[in-house]
Amino acid sequence: MAAEMTAAQLIEKHRPTLDQALDAIRTRAYWSPHPEHPKAYGENAAPDGLAAFEALRGKRFELDQPGTDDWAGEEVSPYGPELGISYPHPDVDVLLPAMRSALPSWRDAGPETRAAVCLEILSRISARTHEFAQAVMHTSGQAFMMAFQAGGPHAQDRGLEAVAYAYAEQVRTPGQAPWSKPQGKRDPLELTKSFTAVPRGIALMIGCNTFPTWNGYPGLFASLATGNPVLVKPHPRAVLPLALTVKVAREVLDDAGFPADLVCLAVDKPGEGLAKTLAVRPEVRIIDYTGSTAFGDWLETHARQAQVFTEKAGVNTVVIDSTDDYKGMLGNLAFSLSLYSGQMCTTPQNLLIPRGGITTDAGPKSYDEVVTDLAGAVSGLLGDDARANALLGAIVNPQVKERIQAAAGLGEVALASREVANPEFPGATVRTPVIVKLDGAKPDSEAAYLSECFGPVSFAVAVDSAADAVDLLRRTVREKGAMTVGAYTTSAEVEQLVEDACLEECAQLSLNLTGGVYVNQTAAFSDFHGSGGNPAANAALCDGAFVANRFRTVEVRRPA
């Protein structure tokens, strides 16, 4: 949108998409307005996106926002190169008041206009998906195709989903309503009532390193669509994707006649801890955070003035009882364990397998055979280095590499991790998954399998029975939380046990996945990411509860 557009023009342009999104969240059917295939964006989109990314490197990222007192930035691609980009560092005593002063006109615009502006932001981001893919790839370490899809269309879907939920909650109450109360023989009491969705205040979105846009967009767009200014605080190693987002948002807001300072960027200096400073500011009334349990717990405890939405850590579990597609099960699990080197909050960690073995369409399989065959499936999947690089991406930080190395000392190694060379990016650290055997009956194993080991590390835990597996599953979700649970069984009884456990402990369950759908992937508009009902996260992406508390309804009554 090179020229200014009125609210009416934006609504006319984007209302059909909003209506489709509203229908999708109602029906839970598959739908996406954002193409998944790179070629869908035009013949020159890929080279143009790469050129746009390269043009950003080694320069200042200008935003023209208030209160810039210095420049900061230290991003190094997990694939090796330094990005060399510096970003505005904020004087929060100047920036926050400027953002607060931008609120009234945005509040008064109303839910439909706000939704249309948000959809215009997403539309412009979508047009630059190849550029964003490069930014996500070189900050998160995702392989290109995953960075393109998860960092592009899938993230945009999650943002649009949040806008749809936000709009639906705000218009649940009418803007105007006549009120008449009969008084018998006397004239009725008559009032005119107006209802306004009033934003809470400034929203702070604290980004993560691994999925800066996918995890960041729901909170950003939920807050913006409900009338709140949004201050984006990226992870220091993954600033660029969110800085680009802020830049696009500011341009759209300005073109639509709203203050650009409704969306601003806050990048901290090394060791500054700006997120902690911002989180307890009285102006900050909403916080969205994805990351470690320790800081998530800190936010929930100390940011008392804000509504805090957290996605933290969990221990994801798969119960393996029986299957009628042994090869399909192994292939599905191998892919789930390998994708993005297990650096997803949804990747399975604990595989609970009866020590007496399982029944399959290929005959009975002992515990050792299941583990050996799974190790073989992972090795087969990643045997070709080119395919391995395309699935694994790069290790995002040294801590993940340390966990891989330490895993070998936790038990018997069923599958050792190997180093994979990346000819295109020799500086990348690429590792295949490690699978470790543990005995669930031994107390010294608990410390391993009841702790999150983020990265390509999984534990094949021997248990006494399927019922024992479900008991351990229940305990794990209750004590440690889980973003995902998987189970393989041909027994209706075991299936019911697993389902009951997940319903009671509030965990999202996937049963008997053997094809192209994986336990660690979710689809916007249909699947809920997290539940908000166990220690892994206090919110779900995305449901009504995720948006409804970002605004309050204020009523004005007048005599008719």
PELIN-V404377 format. One record per residue. N is the residue number from 0. RES is the residue in one letter. OMEGA is omega in whole degrees, -180 to 180 (999 if undefined). D_LAST is the distance of its C-alpha to the last C-alpha in Angstrom with 2 decimals. Layout:
{{N RES OMEGA D_LAST} {N RES OMEGA D_LAST}}
This chain:
{{0 M -177 42.76} {1 A -178 44.76} {2 A 178 42.02} {3 E 176 38.41} {4 M 178 35.87} {5 T 177 32.18} {6 A -179 29.65} {7 A 179 29.28} {8 Q 179 33.07} {9 L 179 33.40} {10 I 179 30.87} {11 E -178 32.71} {12 K -169 35.99} {13 H -179 35.25} {14 R 178 32.59} {15 P 178 35.42} {16 T 178 37.15} {17 L 180 34.05} {18 D 178 33.50} {19 Q 178 37.17} {20 A 178 36.94} {21 L 178 33.98} {22 D -178 36.07} {23 A -180 39.12} {24 I 178 37.61} {25 R -176 36.39} {26 T -175 39.77} {27 R 179 42.01} {28 A 175 44.24} {29 Y 174 46.39} {30 W 173 44.74} {31 S 175 45.19} {32 P -174 44.51} {33 H -176 47.09} {34 P 180 50.76} {35 E -173 53.19} {36 H -178 56.33} {37 P -177 57.40} {38 K -179 58.67} {39 A -175 55.25} {40 Y 176 54.30} {41 G -174 56.93} {42 E -175 60.66} {43 N -174 60.51} {44 A -177 57.67} {45 A 178 60.06} {46 P 179 62.34} {47 D 179 59.45} {48 G 178 57.62} {49 L 179 60.81} {50 A 179 61.42} {51 A 177 57.91} {52 F -179 58.47} {53 E -179 61.90} {54 A 179 60.56} {55 L -173 58.34} {56 R 176 61.28} {57 G -177 62.96} {58 K 170 60.18} {59 R 178 57.17} {60 F -174 53.85} {61 E 178 51.74} {62 L 180 47.97} {63 D 176 47.07} {64 Q -176 44.74} {65 P 169 44.37} {66 G 177 46.66} {67 T -178 49.74} {68 D -179 52.59} {69 D 179 55.27} {70 W -176 56.10} {71 A 179 56.78} {72 G -178 57.89} {73 E -175 60.78} {74 E 172 60.27} {75 V -180 63.41} {76 S 172 63.29} {77 P 176 64.51} {78 Y 173 66.70} {79 G -172 68.44} {80 P 169 67.34} {81 E 178 65.48} {82 L 176 62.32} {83 G -179 62.70} {84 I 176 59.04} {85 S -173 57.44} {86 Y 179 53.71} {87 P 173 51.57} {88 H -171 51.73} {89 P 159 48.60} {90 D -171 48.24} {91 V 179 45.31} {92 D 175 44.36} {93 V -174 43.66} {94 L -175 42.47} {95 L 176 39.82} {96 P 178 37.88} {97 A 178 37.99} {98 M -179 36.57} {99 R -179 33.83} {100 S 179 32.81} {101 A -172 32.49} {102 L -171 29.77} {103 P -177 26.47} {104 S 178 26.81} {105 W 176 27.92} {106 R -176 25.02} {107 D -179 22.54} {108 A 178 24.51} {109 G -174 23.11} {110 P -175 25.18} {111 E 179 26.37} {112 T 179 27.69} {113 R 178 29.31} {114 A -179 30.96} {115 A 178 32.27} {116 V 178 33.76} {117 C 179 35.38} {118 L 175 36.85} {119 E 176 38.24} {120 I -180 39.92} {121 L 179 41.44} {122 S 180 42.52} {123 R 175 44.42} {124 I -180 45.96} {125 S -180 47.07} {126 A -180 48.82} {127 R -174 50.85} {128 T 180 51.66} {129 H 177 55.41} {130 E 179 55.03} {131 F 180 52.83} {132 A 177 55.41} {133 Q 180 58.15} {134 A 179 56.07} {135 V -179 55.37} {136 M -173 59.00} {137 H 170 60.44} {138 T -178 58.25} {139 S -174 58.01} {140 G 175 61.40} {141 Q 172 60.05} {142 A -170 62.31} {143 F -174 61.06} {144 M 178 59.81} {145 M 177 57.86} {146 A 179 56.49} {147 F -174 55.49} {148 Q -178 53.76} {149 A -179 52.35} {150 G -179 51.61} {151 G -173 50.30} {152 P -178 48.68} {153 H 176 48.31} {154 A 178 46.64} {155 Q 175 44.38} {156 D -179 43.48} {157 R 176 42.56} {158 G 179 40.36} {159 L 177 38.60} {160 E 179 38.25} {161 A 178 36.48} {162 V -180 34.05} {163 A 178 33.31} {164 Y -180 32.71} {165 A 179 30.54} {166 Y -178 28.36} {167 A -179 28.12} {168 E -177 27.06} {169 Q -177 24.37} {170 V 176 22.69} {171 R 176 22.95} {172 T -179 19.38} {173 P 178 16.90} {174 G -180 15.56} {175 Q 177 11.97} {176 A 172 10.54} {177 P -177 7.69} {178 W -180 8.26} {179 S 180 8.94} {180 K -179 11.80} {181 P 180 13.97} {182 Q -180 15.39} {183 G -178 18.41} {184 K 179 18.88} {185 R 177 15.88} {186 D 179 12.36} {187 P 171 10.70} {188 L -175 8.73} {189 E 178 5.40} {190 L 167 4.46} {191 T -177 5.12} {192 K 174 8.78} {193 S -177 11.62} {194 F -177 15.23} {195 T 173 18.22} {196 A -175 21.86} {197 V -179 23.48} {198 P 180 27.29} {199 R -176 29.57} {200 G -178 31.75} {201 I 176 35.14} {202 A 178 36.86} {203 L 177 40.65} {204 M -178 42.49} {205 I -173 46.12} {206 G 179 48.25} {207 C -176 51.36} {208 N -169 54.80} {209 T -180 55.34} {210 F -173 52.15} {211 P -179 50.28} {212 T -176 47.95} {213 W 179 47.78} {214 N -176 46.85} {215 G -173 44.91} {216 Y -180 42.55} {217 P -180 40.43} {218 G -179 39.32} {219 L -175 39.10} {220 F 175 36.87} {221 A 180 34.77} {222 S -178 33.96} {223 L -178 33.48} {224 A 178 31.23} {225 T 170 28.91} {226 G -176 28.64} {227 N 168 31.54} {228 P -176 34.38} {229 V 173 37.67} {230 L -175 40.99} {231 V 178 43.83} {232 K -177 46.89} {233 P 169 49.62} {234 H -177 52.74} {235 P 180 55.51} {236 R -177 57.60} {237 A -178 54.85} {238 V -167 52.90} {239 L -179 53.33} {240 P -180 51.21} {241 L 174 48.16} {242 A 175 48.94} {243 L 178 48.94} {244 T 180 45.59} {245 V -179 44.10} {246 K 178 45.61} {247 V -179 44.14} {248 A -180 40.68} {249 R 178 40.80} {250 E -180 41.92} {251 V 180 39.13} {252 L 179 36.42} {253 D 179 37.91} {254 D -179 38.18} {255 A 176 34.53} {256 G 178 33.46} {257 F 179 32.85} {258 P 179 34.96} {259 A -177 38.15} {260 D 170 38.24} {261 L 176 35.76} {262 V -178 39.01} {263 C -177 42.16} {264 L 176 45.58} {265 A 180 47.40} {266 V -176 51.13} {267 D 176 53.26} {268 K -179 56.87} {269 P 177 59.54} {270 G -175 59.16} {271 E -178 56.10} {272 G -176 53.81} {273 L -179 50.68} {274 A 179 48.66} {275 K 179 49.13} {276 T -177 48.12} {277 L -172 44.93} {278 A -177 44.00} {279 V 176 43.53} {280 R -179 41.77} {281 P 180 38.45} {282 E -177 36.75} {283 V -174 37.79} {284 R 178 35.26} {285 I 175 36.50} {286 I 171 40.15} {287 D -175 41.74} {288 Y 171 45.46} {289 T 179 48.31} {290 G -172 51.78} {291 S 177 54.00} {292 T -176 53.16} {293 A -178 54.30} {294 F 175 51.79} {295 G 177 49.01} {296 D 178 49.65} {297 W 179 49.74} {298 L -178 46.32} {299 E -178 44.82} {300 T -169 46.46} {301 H -179 45.95} {302 A -172 42.79} {303 R -178 40.64} {304 Q -172 37.75} {305 A 168 37.36} {306 Q -172 36.52} {307 V 177 40.00} {308 F -176 40.91} {309 T 165 44.69} {310 E -173 47.25} {311 K -176 50.56} {312 A 175 53.94} {313 G 177 55.02} {314 V -176 58.17} {315 N -170 57.80} {316 T 172 59.99} {317 V 175 61.54} {318 V -180 63.18} {319 I -177 66.15} {320 D -178 67.34} {321 S 179 68.53} {322 T 174 67.92} {323 D 176 68.87} {324 D -174 68.87} {325 Y -179 70.86} {326 K 179 71.36} {327 G 178 67.69} {328 M -179 66.66} {329 L -180 69.06} {330 G -180 67.96} {331 N 180 64.27} {332 L -180 64.87} {333 A 178 67.20} {334 F -178 64.58} {335 S -180 61.89} {336 L -173 64.25} {337 S -172 65.31} {338 L -180 62.15} {339 Y 177 61.53} {340 S 178 64.23} {341 G -175 62.02} {342 Q 179 59.77} {343 M 179 56.59} {344 C -178 54.51} {345 T -177 54.78} {346 T 177 58.59} {347 P 175 60.48} {348 Q -176 62.67} {349 N 177 64.11} {350 L -175 65.79} {351 L -172 66.56} {352 I 177 69.63} {353 P -177 71.61} {354 R 176 75.05} {355 G 177 76.58} {356 G -176 75.19} {357 I 174 72.90} {358 T -179 73.33} {359 T 175 72.82} {360 D 178 73.63} {361 A -179 76.54} {362 G 180 77.95} {363 P 180 77.55} {364 K 178 77.04} {365 S 175 77.90} {366 Y -178 75.72} {367 D 180 78.17} {368 E 179 78.13} {369 V -178 74.33} {370 V 179 74.25} {371 T -180 77.19} {372 D 177 75.71} {373 L 177 72.35} {374 A 177 74.22} {375 G 179 76.09} {376 A 177 72.88} {377 V 180 71.49} {378 S 178 74.85} {379 G 179 75.00} {380 L -173 71.51} {381 L -177 72.26} {382 G 177 75.97} {383 D -174 75.52} {384 D 180 74.55} {385 A 178 72.52} {386 R 178 70.38} {387 A 179 70.22} {388 N -179 68.89} {389 A 179 66.26} {390 L -171 65.01} {391 L -171 65.60} {392 G -178 64.47} {393 A 176 65.49} {394 I -168 65.31} {395 V 180 62.37} {396 N -177 63.83} {397 P -178 67.06} {398 Q 178 65.61} {399 V 178 65.38} {400 K 179 69.00} {401 E 179 70.04} {402 R 178 68.44} {403 I -178 70.33} {404 Q -177 73.56} {405 A -175 72.94} {406 A -178 72.13} {407 A -179 75.80} {408 G -175 76.62} {409 L -178 74.20} {410 G 179 76.12} {411 E -177 78.21} {412 V 178 77.13} {413 A 177 76.76} {414 L 179 75.72} {415 A 176 76.47} {416 S 175 74.28} {417 R 178 75.98} {418 E 179 75.40} {419 V 178 74.50} {420 A 176 75.41} {421 N -175 72.91} {422 P -178 75.00} {423 E -179 72.06} {424 F -176 70.93} {425 P -179 74.00} {426 G -178 72.01} {427 A 172 69.73} {428 T -176 70.21} {429 V -179 70.03} {430 R 174 70.83} {431 T -177 70.89} {432 P 171 69.56} {433 V 177 71.59} {434 I -176 71.65} {435 V 176 72.98} {436 K 176 74.15} {437 L 176 73.08} {438 D -177 73.82} {439 G -179 70.69} {440 A -177 72.84} {441 K -178 74.20} {442 P -178 72.23} {443 D 176 73.35} {444 S -175 71.53} {445 E -177 68.13} {446 A 180 67.70} {447 A -171 67.89} {448 Y 175 65.80} {449 L 173 63.08} {450 S 177 62.43} {451 E 177 60.69} {452 C -171 63.35} {453 F -179 61.29} {454 G -175 63.32} {455 P 179 65.83} {456 V 176 67.08} {457 S -176 66.87} {458 F 173 68.51} {459 A -171 70.12} {460 V 178 69.81} {461 A -180 72.18} {462 V -174 70.69} {463 D -175 72.29} {464 S 175 70.17} {465 A 179 66.91} {466 A 177 65.49} {467 D 178 66.68} {468 A -180 64.99} {469 V 176 61.65} {470 D 179 62.06} {471 L 175 62.73} {472 L -178 59.80} {473 R 180 57.49} {474 R -178 58.90} {475 T -179 58.66} {476 V -177 54.99} {477 R -174 54.11} {478 E -172 56.12} {479 K -178 56.06} {480 G 177 53.22} {481 A 173 53.50} {482 M 180 51.60} {483 T 170 53.56} {484 V 175 55.79} {485 G 176 58.23} {486 A 175 60.49} {487 Y 178 63.30} {488 T 172 64.36} {489 T -178 65.51} {490 S 177 65.03} {491 A -179 61.97} {492 E 180 62.50} {493 V 178 62.58} {494 E 180 59.59} {495 Q 178 57.61} {496 L -180 58.82} {497 V -179 57.70} {498 E 178 54.32} {499 D 179 53.72} {500 A -179 54.71} {501 C 177 52.30} {502 L -177 49.39} {503 E 180 50.13} {504 E 174 50.79} {505 C 178 48.00} {506 A -178 50.08} {507 Q -171 49.89} {508 L 172 52.86} {509 S -176 54.91} {510 L 168 57.55} {511 N 177 60.80} {512 L -179 60.05} {513 T -177 63.19} {514 G -174 62.06} {515 G 173 60.05} {516 V -173 57.10} {517 Y -175 57.73} {518 V -177 56.41} {519 N 176 55.61} {520 Q 177 53.47} {521 T -178 49.87} {522 A 176 47.78} {523 A -180 44.24} {524 F -177 41.51} {525 S -177 43.78} {526 D 171 45.60} {527 F 178 44.27} {528 H -171 46.28} {529 G -180 46.78} {530 S -173 44.80} {531 G -174 43.54} {532 G 175 45.17} {533 N -171 48.62} {534 P -178 50.12} {535 A -178 50.50} {536 A 177 46.82} {537 N -180 43.57} {538 A 177 41.55} {539 A 174 41.99} {540 L -2 41.89} {541 C 175 39.46} {542 D -177 36.97} {543 G -179 33.34} {544 A -179 34.41} {545 F -176 35.96} {546 V -168 32.70} {547 A -178 29.88} {548 N 177 30.81} {549 R 177 30.90} {550 F 173 27.17} {551 R 179 24.42} {552 T 180 20.76} {553 V -174 18.46} {554 E 172 14.80} {555 V -179 12.13} {556 R 178 8.99} {557 R 173 6.19} {558 P -179 3.77} {559 A 999 0.00}}
